[in-house]
Amino acid sequence: MPSDFSENITKKSAYHLAGIVSLLGPQNQFNLPWDDHLMPIAPNFLAIERAILECATVGCETIWVVCYPKVQPLLKKRLGESVQDPVWISRKFDVFPSQSRRQIPIYYVECSPKDEKIRDSQAWGFLYGAKIAKKVSTSLSKWIIPDKYYCCFPLSVYPS
């Protein structure tokens, strides 16, 4: 057989996209008692939830939220451990659409305590999240290692 055939078999045809949401950086620019990423942008809809929804809409297979340890319990209670894939929510031609829905896991990464007051910017959060995502995925299986990363800002504004 030609060597091109064996090369094509070993290459991955699909890629794993990991979404990273960084909540690090200066907080309380609006002088409110809660963090800025918990800002409501619509009734019962927070800025962090918009960022998670954006990652799910783009096609991320995993979502990694980099946050401070004190905020993590509140985020877990509000967001949960997974989000439904928007593509699979309303499939009209499935016999049982509720059984074919796909869940996207949300992983929470705590900022390292030694980096909390020194390296706590959003850019550092994206790099740290990508590093942890690759490290954890590598330890589990070579098939789930992220090939690309999608960085999402919770306080970004754009026309819908």
Helices and strands as residue ranges (DSSP letters): H 3-10, E 17-22, G 36-38, E 40-42, E 45-46, H 47-58, E 62-67, H 72-79, E 82-84, H 86-89, E 103-110, G 113-115, H 122-140, G 142-144, E 148-152
